[in-house]
Amino acid sequence: MIGLSWNIRRLRNPHAFMALSRLLKKHSLDFIFLSETKVFRRKATSIKELFRFGDGFSVDCKGRSGGLMLLWKKDLLVTILYFSVGHIDASIQMDDRFTWRFSGDFNELLCMNEKVGGSEKSILGMIWFRQATDDCDLTDLGCSGPYLTWINKRDGKGNVQERLDRFLANTCLRDKFGQARVEHLGFNSSNHHYILLRLNRVSNSQSSRGNFHAKATIRKKKNFIKKLTDDSGNVQSGEDSLAHVIQEYFSTIFKSSNLSPQDIRKAIDGINSGLSENKRDILNVVFTPNEVRLAIFNLNPTKAPGMDGFHTVVF
């Protein structure tokens, strides 16, 4: 299955219309999702017939903005479940039934490196967007081609680029279509890249391996420690007793053996230093605020390096 998603920025633009026609000739598309069409439903119907798609559904624009359109081939059984000005929920039935959500561009980033130029993006918005994708078990399918999908079409210091368009998939879809591939193609008349999705169903053998790993994971989760032998040779069971044995064990192996300060100094003096005097001076220099900020912003935005559990993107 091959699908196309594009924030077309006004479908009635002759350049956009011609670009879409070329895409249809080049790729055998099973469905097309267009956002920012800026057309009403009656116009969308004529466009569907012109492009010779089996059926379609559209959401009217609001004044000079918005508008969504979903077109699909006649051999696909599609049921529209719900829609709004910002999305279309559609159930596409193939061999199995999947529920797809076709949304307009999210107009939000998942992390700081999805923007180049301009003012800093709101961190809070990124946190909310990431939380929403996590809650819905959605993962970005990645891409090939240019990473950033939107540009403000300005030159020099005024140039801003962001990744506002993407395909997200839950675990069910990723299991069924393990060979999903997303391609970011050109800009054409819009300031958004159009993005192509290719889905190849996982073979039965691959699916069997996936089921095996899933069952192995479940079995692993059921394994647990029932008994432990303490330092005195006594067998302990029960949650509190096991916790005490484990705590005592790790407290012992990471505890010094009551060494005197003289013994510790003697051991340290026997270690040959691998650092020159100049390197030691460099390490002893006090960190500047700019160096601390640079180190934090180079961390993975989705990791929580501290005990407070906050992701790096918060900072």
RODO-2510 file (C-alpha; in nm, 4 decimals, decimal comma):
residues 315
     n   res          X          Y          Z
     1     m     0,0000     0,0000     0,0000
     2     i     0,1254     0,3483    -0,0895
     3     g    -0,0170     0,6681     0,0524
     4     l     0,0599     1,0366     0,0235
     5     s     0,0178     1,3132     0,2799
     6     w     0,0671     1,6763     0,1846
     7     n    -0,0097     2,0157     0,3345
     8     i    -0,0861     2,1524    -0,0073
     9     r    -0,1543     2,5139     0,0939
    10     r    -0,4463     2,5772    -0,1455
    11     l    -0,5487     2,3043    -0,3847
    12     r    -0,6900     2,5482    -0,6412
    13     n    -0,3406     2,6839    -0,7012
    14     p    -0,2551     2,5725    -1,0604
    15     h     0,1021     2,4839    -0,9603
    16     a    -0,0197     2,2695    -0,6708
    17     f    -0,2763     2,0996    -0,8933
    18     m    -0,0136     2,0163    -1,1565
    19     a     0,2287     1,8896    -0,8914
    20     l    -0,0381     1,6576    -0,7546
    21     s    -0,1163     1,5318    -1,1052
    22     r     0,2504     1,4474    -1,1591
    23     l     0,2617     1,2580    -0,8291
    24     l    -0,0378     1,0474    -0,9305
    25     k     0,1301     0,9544    -1,2567
    26     k     0,4599     0,8678    -1,0881
    27     h     0,3268     0,6701    -0,7916
    28     s     0,0440     0,4187    -0,7818
    29     l    -0,1250     0,5753    -0,4799
    30     d    -0,3867     0,3872    -0,2803
    31     f    -0,4880     0,6928    -0,0811
    32     i    -0,4144     1,0648    -0,0615
    33     f    -0,4570     1,2884     0,2400
    34     l    -0,4410     1,6644     0,1801
    35     s    -0,4527     1,9393     0,4420
    36     e    -0,4927     2,3157     0,4027
    37     t    -0,6867     2,2552     0,0803
    38     k    -0,8791     2,5824     0,1265
    39     v    -1,1723     2,4460    -0,0754
    40     f    -1,5335     2,3546     0,0060
    41     r    -1,6837     2,0078    -0,0247
    42     r    -1,8533     2,0660    -0,3584
    43     k    -1,5171     2,1553    -0,5151
    44     a    -1,3549     1,8547    -0,3526
    45     t    -1,6089     1,6246    -0,5191
    46     s    -1,5152     1,7465    -0,8659
    47     i    -1,1440     1,7067    -0,7840
    48     k    -1,2034     1,3464    -0,6754
    49     e    -1,3722     1,2702    -1,0059
    50     l    -1,0984     1,4455    -1,2017
    51     f    -0,8272     1,2373    -1,0367
    52     r    -1,0398     0,9217    -1,0881
    53     f    -1,0379     0,8007    -0,7298
    54     g    -1,3078     0,5564    -0,6249
    55     d    -1,4322     0,7638    -0,3345
    56     g    -1,3370     1,0391    -0,0965
    57     f    -1,4278     1,2581     0,1952
    58     s    -1,3545     1,6216     0,2672
    59     v    -1,3871     1,8770     0,5456
    60     d    -1,4768     2,2316     0,4430
    61     c    -1,2283     2,5104     0,4837
    62     k    -1,3006     2,7940     0,7267
    63     g    -1,2745     3,1178     0,5358
    64     r    -0,9293     3,1254     0,3766
    65     s    -0,7722     2,8554     0,5918
    66     g    -0,8112     2,4865     0,6693
    67     g    -0,9806     2,2208     0,4651
    68     l    -0,9043     1,8464     0,4595
    69     m    -0,9453     1,5873     0,1881
    70     l    -0,9074     1,2085     0,1884
    71     l    -0,9225     1,0168    -0,1417
    72     w    -0,8911     0,6401    -0,1835
    73     k    -0,9078     0,3716    -0,4505
    74     k    -1,2342     0,1914    -0,5112
    75     d    -1,0947    -0,1467    -0,3997
    76     l    -1,0438    -0,0126    -0,0462
    77     l    -1,3323    -0,0375     0,1988
    78     v    -1,3187     0,2862     0,3969
    79     t    -1,5580     0,4021     0,6684
    80     i    -1,5416     0,7552     0,8065
    81     l    -1,5766     0,7323     1,1842
    82     y    -1,5348     1,0902     1,2981
    83     f    -1,3944     1,4177     1,1734
    84     s    -1,3248     1,7742     1,2769
    85     v    -1,1566     2,0776     1,1247
    86     g    -0,8214     1,9251     1,2202
    87     h    -0,8508     1,5513     1,1523
    88     i    -1,0353     1,2636     0,9864
    89     d    -1,0763     0,9259     1,1571
    90     a    -1,1137     0,6532     0,8963
    91     s    -1,1336     0,2762     0,9222
    92     i    -0,9575     0,1113     0,6269
    93     q    -1,0383    -0,2545     0,5781
    94     m    -0,7908    -0,4744     0,3955
    95     d    -0,7288    -0,8285     0,5167
    96     d    -0,7740    -0,6965     0,8685
    97     r    -0,9408    -0,3805     0,9976
    98     f    -0,7208    -0,0907     1,0973
    99     t    -0,8211     0,2525     1,2192
   100     w    -0,6274     0,5376     1,0670
   101     r    -0,6233     0,8970     1,1807
   102     f    -0,5459     1,1476     0,9096
   103     s    -0,4527     1,4783     1,0687
   104     g    -0,3452     1,8167     0,9439
   105     d     0,0130     1,9128     1,0167
   106     f     0,0632     1,8883     1,3935
   107     n     0,2276     2,2300     1,4019
   108     e     0,4411     2,1011     1,6870
   109     l     0,7837     1,9462     1,7395
   110     l     0,8919     1,6382     1,9319
   111     c     1,2374     1,7731     2,0198
   112     m     1,4591     2,0800     1,9816
   113     n     1,6582     1,9478     1,6836
   114     e     1,3423     1,9559     1,4687
   115     k     1,3809     2,3305     1,4202
   116     v     1,6528     2,5448     1,2604
   117     g     1,6509     2,9238     1,2815
   118     g     1,4068     3,1688     1,4354
   119     s     1,3104     3,1986     1,8015
   120     e     1,3119     2,8996     2,0367
   121     k     1,0036     2,6801     2,0302
   122     s     0,7908     2,6449     2,3428
   123     i     0,9256     2,3556     2,5480
   124     l     0,5892     2,3058     2,7142
   125     g     0,4223     2,2456     2,3773
   126     m     0,6803     1,9794     2,2925
   127     i     0,6247     1,8091     2,6276
   128     w     0,2490     1,7980     2,5709
   129     f     0,2897     1,6661     2,2161
   130     r     0,5330     1,3959     2,3259
   131     q     0,3056     1,3009     2,6158
   132     a     0,0119     1,2686     2,3742
   133     t     0,2072     1,0391     2,1398
   134     d     0,3253     0,8272     2,4347
   135     d    -0,0279     0,7976     2,5753
   136     c    -0,1571     0,6832     2,2347
   137     d     0,1312     0,4360     2,1848
   138     l     0,2449     0,6245     1,8737
   139     t     0,5971     0,6165     1,7335
   140     d     0,7430     0,8286     1,4565
   141     l     0,8140     0,6055     1,1547
   142     g     1,1217     0,8113     1,0658
   143     c     1,2010     0,9223     0,7131
   144     s     1,4417     0,9288     0,4232
   145     g     1,5198     1,2504     0,2391
   146     p     1,5220     1,6010     0,3912
   147     y     1,4570     1,5816     0,7649
   148     l     1,2776     1,9171     0,8061
   149     t     0,9444     1,9394     0,6217
   150     w     0,8462     2,3074     0,6428
   151     i     1,0271     2,6259     0,5423
   152     n     0,9212     2,9896     0,5673
   153     k     1,0834     3,0630     0,2270
   154     r     1,3051     3,3421     0,3572
   155     d     1,6763     3,3812     0,2999
   156     g     1,9675     3,4418     0,5334
   157     k     1,9115     3,4910     0,9048
   158     g     1,5352     3,5063     0,8544
   159     n     1,5216     3,1473     0,7255
   160     v     1,3299     2,9073     0,9527
   161     q     1,2771     2,5350     0,8953
   162     e     1,0828     2,2848     1,1074
   163     r     0,9644     1,9262     1,0997
   164     l     0,5870     1,9682     1,1155
   165     d     0,4754     1,6728     0,9007
   166     r     0,5185     1,3076     0,9932
   167     f     0,3636     0,9617     0,9932
   168     l     0,3028     0,8051     1,3351
   169     a     0,2086     0,4418     1,3971
   170     n     0,1067     0,2333     1,6977
   171     t     0,2452    -0,1076     1,7892
   172     c    -0,0304    -0,2957     1,6033
   173     l     0,0439    -0,1287     1,2713
   174     r     0,4205    -0,1622     1,3123
   175     d     0,3780    -0,5354     1,3780
   176     k     0,1592    -0,5814     1,0699
   177     f     0,3728    -0,3640     0,8436
   178     g     0,7270    -0,4083     0,9663
   179     q     0,8675    -0,2736     0,6399
   180     a     0,6990     0,0688     0,6626
   181     r     0,9014     0,3364     0,4851
   182     v     0,8475     0,7130     0,4794
   183     e     0,9997     0,9370     0,2125
   184     h     1,0145     1,3161     0,2262
   185     l     0,9913     1,4452    -0,1282
   186     g     0,9961     1,7975    -0,2775
   187     f     0,8309     2,1291    -0,1907
   188     n     0,6753     2,2243    -0,5284
   189     s     0,4166     2,5015    -0,4804
   190     s     0,3736     2,4538    -0,1044
   191     n     0,6174     2,5382     0,1735
   192     h     0,5648     2,1824     0,3059
   193     h     0,7310     1,8686     0,1724
   194     y     0,4883     1,6028     0,0592
   195     i     0,5561     1,2745     0,2349
   196     l     0,5097     0,9276     0,0923
   197     l     0,4260     0,6182     0,2980
   198     r     0,5025     0,2680     0,1697
   199     l     0,3591    -0,0228     0,3685
   200     n     0,4722    -0,3797     0,3073
   201     r     0,2967    -0,6459     0,5095
   202     v     0,5188    -0,8659     0,7269
   203     s     0,5353    -1,2275     0,6037
   204     n     0,3863    -1,5116     0,8065
   205     s     0,7328    -1,6311     0,9114
   206     q     0,8270    -1,2833     1,0308
   207     s     0,4936    -1,2532     1,2091
   208     s     0,5547    -1,5888     1,3795
   209     r     0,8930    -1,4688     1,5019
   210     g     0,7251    -1,1530     1,6313
   211     n     0,4658    -1,3593     1,8198
   212     f     0,7418    -1,5774     1,9646
   213     h     0,9319    -1,2766     2,0960
   214     a     0,6114    -1,1318     2,2381
   215     k     0,5347    -1,4563     2,4244
   216     a     0,8956    -1,4806     2,5448
   217     t     0,8687    -1,1289     2,6840
   218     i     0,5487    -1,2155     2,8694
   219     r     0,7102    -1,5300     3,0121
   220     k     1,0139    -1,3325     3,1222
   221     k     0,7915    -1,0911     3,3106
   222     k     0,6469    -1,3859     3,5063
   223     n     0,9914    -1,4981     3,6282
   224     f     1,0768    -1,3773     3,9774
   225     i     1,3032    -1,4611     4,2715
   226     k     1,1387    -1,6929     4,5256
   227     k     1,4284    -1,7700     4,7665
   228     l     1,7771    -1,6437     4,8541
   229     t     2,0525    -1,7669     5,0859
   230     d     2,1939    -1,5057     5,3240
   231     d     2,5539    -1,4743     5,4504
   232     s     2,4823    -1,7139     5,7370
   233     g     2,3678    -1,9865     5,4978
   234     n     2,0019    -1,9554     5,5918
   235     v     1,7390    -1,9693     5,3158
   236     q     1,5144    -1,6632     5,3153
   237     s     1,1765    -1,6189     5,1462
   238     g     0,9056    -1,3574     5,1558
   239     e     0,9213    -1,0072     5,0150
   240     d     1,0677    -0,8350     5,3236
   241     s     1,3291    -1,1051     5,3870
   242     l     1,4404    -1,1072     5,0229
   243     a     1,4693    -0,7285     5,0211
   244     h     1,6847    -0,7403     5,3376
   245     v     1,9212    -1,0051     5,1919
   246     i     1,9643    -0,8072     4,8687
   247     q     2,0246    -0,4821     5,0559
   248     e     2,2821    -0,6390     5,2869
   249     y     2,4646    -0,8008     4,9955
   250     f     2,5078    -0,4830     4,7932
   251     s     2,5840    -0,2745     5,1032
   252     t     2,8711    -0,5112     5,1823
   253     i     3,0336    -0,5342     4,8398
   254     f     3,0378    -0,1552     4,7943
   255     k     3,1600    -0,0767     5,1489
   256     s     3,5228    -0,0161     5,2444
   257     s     3,6877    -0,2536     5,4918
   258     n     3,7470     0,0057     5,7683
   259     l     4,0731     0,1272     5,6153
   260     s     4,2608     0,4017     5,7951
   261     p     4,3323     0,7358     5,6197
   262     q     4,7030     0,6353     5,6103
   263     d     4,6174     0,3129     5,4247
   264     i     4,4006     0,4993     5,1754
   265     r     4,6739     0,7599     5,1123
   266     k     4,9336     0,4871     5,0669
   267     a     4,7139     0,3137     4,8068
   268     i     4,6507     0,6379     4,6182
   269     d     5,0200     0,7315     4,6152
   270     g     5,0976     0,4001     4,4510
   271     i     4,8803     0,4837     4,1485
   272     n     5,0681     0,6436     3,8600
   273     s     4,8864     0,9459     3,7232
   274     g     4,8071     0,9379     3,3517
   275     l     4,7421     1,3119     3,3351
   276     s     4,9983     1,5810     3,2778
   277     e     5,0114     1,8907     3,4963
   278     n     4,8562     2,0947     3,2137
   279     k     4,5638     1,8540     3,1766
   280     r     4,4979     1,8553     3,5505
   281     d     4,4846     2,2355     3,5428
   282     i     4,2289     2,2198     3,2608
   283     l     4,0099     1,9771     3,4580
   284     n     4,0229     2,2003     3,7652
   285     v     3,8873     2,5041     3,5781
   286     v     3,5433     2,6129     3,7017
   287     f     3,2602     2,5460     3,4542
   288     t     3,1011     2,8533     3,2947
   289     p     2,7201     2,8920     3,2673
   290     n     2,7463     2,8720     2,8873
   291     e     2,9342     2,5395     2,9081
   292     v     2,6680     2,3964     3,1401
   293     r     2,3903     2,5130     2,9065
   294     l     2,5683     2,3645     2,6025
   295     a     2,6144     2,0290     2,7782
   296     i     2,2465     2,0122     2,8772
   297     f     2,1170     2,0997     2,5305
   298     n     2,3376     1,8321     2,3734
   299     l     2,1739     1,5595     2,5843
   300     n     1,9052     1,3345     2,4378
   301     p     1,5788     1,5293     2,4903
   302     t     1,3831     1,2158     2,5832
   303     k     1,6191     1,0964     2,8588
   304     a     1,5877     1,1705     3,2299
   305     p     1,9441     1,1979     3,3682
   306     g     1,8382     1,2904     3,7226
   307     m     1,6421     1,1207     3,9982
   308     d     1,3563     1,3714     3,9598
   309     g     1,2454     1,1954     3,6394
   310     f     1,2283     1,5143     3,4312
   311     h     1,3247     1,4731     3,0647
   312     t     1,6130     1,6843     2,9370
   313     v     1,3725     1,8752     2,7114
   314     v     1,2271     2,0410     3,0242
   315     f     1,5523     2,2324     3,0707
***
